[in-house]
Amino acid sequence: MNSRRLLIGFFLAAFFLYLFLRNIDLDHLWKTVRQGNPAWLLFSASIAFFSYLLRAVRWRLFFLPIKKTRLVNLFRTTIIGFAVNTIFPAKLGEVVRPYLLGTRENISKSSAMATVVVERVFDSCSILFMLMIYLVFLMHQNTLSAQAQSSISELNRAGLLLFAVIMGLVTFLFLLKTKTETVKRMIAKIERFLPSKIAHSIDDILDSFIQGLSILHDPGILLRISYQSIIFWLVICGGFWAGVRAYIPDFSFTSTFLIMPLLAVGVAVPTPGGVGSYHLLCKLGLTLFFNVPEAQASAVALASHAVVFIPVTIAGVIFGWQDGLNASNIQKIAEKEKSLDQAPDIS
């Protein structure tokens, strides 16, 4: 396990937690946290845990061209992977999850890893699509803060720009799948002007995309993954909305579409479970866009993070213990990450 990556992850968590908690009265924050409606928080936790099952169901579609995988294996490895992400920094769960599934289902581990890379693309497109829908069609000025209302035209233009970005990304992936060599030659020309290390990283990412997309040759499967991705992220929005409603009863469901991209960025930062980065961006989104008081926004950030990550971590630790997975096993899997990215490994 790369100790440098671990140290960076823990440092980032501490740094973002400092930014999140500075200038906050901790006693007042704790009192605000305790004022949350328990029923809404329990509902939020239930929806969040259910979303992991939906993620496993969608992940199963990526493997249909290879073999019919067992949902129980997909679900257990998904839970374990996200638990590892919560306990360790550097997103080690994104390595552990496909590695374990490849072992259990006798699937090439590099192919399983490639599905995770393409899965991220569908997640990103879904989040951007919902944000675009909100900015263009669902945004109501009376629900926004005065600061956000003053930028309403810019937000509308941002929605149209997002539509162009989504269409451009979809077009790129289509060309990457159908005109692979042509696209690679074009990117190679661009890479001549980049440092070799950056160019090599681009090549690795591109190869992962190509490998993942090569599995998805059935248009019907692509369509099913697309609409299931939207449903999946609507459920995640519902879980977060329920958590916000525990503190802000009049918060609308569609308003979560504006916050969700910030939360996704917060979770993507390589801290354990997005600790610090999630909290800071959640608070900033609620205060800047919806004029939520800072203490209340901070309470929402703490509670919504806890109801999502604590249950999956407990379940992941239990599943991992049942499967004989420990820190030493995780270290060995993480050390194989580089070889998995570079060469197929048939289990």
Secondary structure, DSSP 8 states (H G I E B T S, - for coil): --HHHHHHHHHHHHHHHHHHHTT--HHHHHHHHHTS-HHHHHHHHHHHHHHHHHHHHHHHHHHTTT----HHHHHHHHHHHHHHHHHSSTTTHHHHHHHHHHHHHT--HHHHHHHHHHHHHHHHHHHHHHHHHIIIII--GGGS-HHHHTTHHHHHHHHHHHHHHHHHHHHHHHHHHHSHHHHHHHHHHHHTTS-HHHHHHHHHHHHHHHHHHHH---HHHHHHHHHHHHHHHHHHHHHHHHHHHTT-TT--STTHHHHHHHHHHHHHSSSGGGTTHHHHHHHHHHHHHH---HHHHHHHHHHHHHHHHHHHHHHHHHHHHHTT--HHHHHHHHHTHHHHHHS----
